[in-house]
Amino acid sequence: MKYSDKHRYTAYGLRLSSEIELPELLVEINNESEPDAWITIADLSNYAVDWQLNQISAADKEQVLINVPDVAFYRVIHNHIQVMPINNVDPMLYRLYIVGGMLQRVAPPQKFTADTCRLYGDRW
């Protein structure tokens, strides 16, 4: 699978390619290697239409769908995170959920350790 390589980062032991600028993460120095996961902006409106008023998440064997009210819809499928921000939301808000929650869904358990979770806290 090939996605846009606008931004390259490392987090949670993963090499990431992201269409979304994530200043909270470490920039990947060696961006010649294939990313472990991709983050893209996507039109998830076909999923959003089926959301019930108080439904926060849904999952099946292949994907996890998450609705953060007034922030964004997220779809995690294998090693791909798709994001559909809600109109006029502060980008810091939907980035927070990417960095804090969505990346953990694509990180293999053995790669998710405290040593690999280095974030730039002063940028929040």
C-alpha positions as CSV (number, residue, x, y, z in Angstrom):
1,M,0.0,0.0,0.0
2,K,1.4,3.4,-0.9
3,Y,0.2,6.6,0.7
4,S,1.4,10.2,0.7
5,D,4.8,10.6,2.4
6,K,4.3,14.3,3.4
7,H,5.6,13.8,7.0
8,R,7.7,11.0,8.5
9,Y,7.8,10.4,12.3
10,T,8.6,7.8,14.9
11,A,6.4,7.0,17.8
12,Y,5.6,3.8,19.9
13,G,8.4,2.0,18.1
14,L,6.8,2.6,14.7
15,R,7.9,4.4,11.6
16,L,5.0,6.6,10.4
17,S,4.0,8.3,7.2
18,S,1.4,11.0,7.8
19,E,-0.6,13.4,5.7
20,I,-1.2,15.3,8.9
21,E,1.6,17.3,10.5
22,L,2.2,16.0,14.0
23,P,4.6,18.3,15.8
24,E,4.1,16.3,19.0
25,L,6.1,13.4,17.5
26,L,9.8,12.9,16.7
27,V,10.7,13.5,13.1
28,E,12.1,10.4,11.5
29,I,15.7,10.9,10.4
30,N,16.0,7.8,8.2
31,N,13.0,8.1,6.0
32,E,14.3,5.7,3.4
33,S,12.7,2.7,5.1
34,E,9.1,1.6,4.5
35,P,6.7,3.0,7.2
36,D,5.1,0.6,9.6
37,A,1.8,2.7,9.6
38,W,0.1,5.4,7.6
39,I,-2.1,8.3,8.8
40,T,-4.3,9.9,6.2
41,I,-7.2,12.4,5.9
42,A,-10.2,10.5,4.6
43,D,-13.9,11.0,3.9
44,L,-15.5,8.7,6.4
45,S,-19.0,10.2,6.0
46,N,-20.3,6.9,4.8
47,Y,-19.5,5.5,8.2
48,A,-20.6,8.6,10.1
49,V,-24.1,8.4,8.6
50,D,-24.7,5.1,10.5
51,W,-23.6,6.4,13.9
52,Q,-26.2,6.4,16.6
53,L,-26.4,9.5,18.8
54,N,-24.4,8.1,21.8
55,Q,-22.3,5.5,20.0
56,I,-18.5,6.1,20.5
57,S,-16.9,3.1,18.8
58,A,-17.5,0.0,16.7
59,A,-15.3,-2.8,15.6
60,D,-15.2,-5.9,13.5
61,K,-12.4,-8.3,12.5
62,E,-10.7,-5.8,10.3
63,Q,-11.3,-2.3,11.6
64,V,-12.1,-0.1,14.5
65,L,-14.3,3.0,14.1
66,I,-14.1,5.7,16.7
67,N,-16.3,8.8,17.0
68,V,-14.9,11.6,19.2
69,P,-17.9,14.0,19.3
70,D,-17.2,17.5,18.0
71,V,-13.6,16.5,17.1
72,A,-13.3,13.7,14.5
73,F,-14.2,10.3,13.2
74,Y,-11.3,7.8,13.1
75,R,-11.0,4.5,11.3
76,V,-8.2,2.1,12.0
77,I,-7.7,-0.7,9.6
78,H,-4.6,-2.9,10.0
79,N,-1.8,-0.4,9.9
80,H,-3.7,2.6,8.5
81,I,-5.3,5.3,10.5
82,Q,-7.9,7.4,8.6
83,V,-9.1,10.7,10.1
84,M,-12.1,12.9,9.2
85,P,-11.9,16.0,11.4
86,I,-15.2,17.8,12.2
87,N,-15.5,21.2,10.5
88,N,-13.5,24.0,12.1
89,V,-12.1,21.8,14.9
90,D,-8.8,22.9,16.3
91,P,-6.2,20.6,14.7
92,M,-4.5,20.1,18.1
93,L,-7.7,18.3,19.3
94,Y,-7.8,15.7,16.5
95,R,-3.9,15.2,16.7
96,L,-4.3,14.5,20.4
97,Y,-6.4,11.5,19.7
98,I,-4.1,10.3,16.9
99,V,-1.0,10.5,19.1
100,G,-2.7,9.3,22.3
101,G,-5.1,6.6,21.2
102,M,-5.0,5.7,17.5
103,L,-1.3,4.9,17.3
104,Q,-1.7,2.4,20.1
105,R,-4.2,0.5,18.0
106,V,-1.6,-0.1,15.2
107,A,1.5,-0.7,17.5
108,P,2.3,-4.3,18.0
109,P,2.2,-5.1,21.8
110,Q,6.0,-5.8,21.9
111,K,6.7,-2.4,20.5
112,F,4.5,-0.5,22.9
113,T,6.8,0.3,25.8
114,A,7.4,3.4,27.9
115,D,10.8,3.9,26.2
116,T,9.2,4.2,22.8
117,C,6.5,6.6,23.8
118,R,8.6,9.8,23.7
119,L,6.5,12.8,22.8
120,Y,7.3,16.5,22.9
121,G,5.2,17.5,25.9
122,D,6.3,21.2,25.6
123,R,4.5,21.5,22.2
124,W,1.0,21.0,23.7
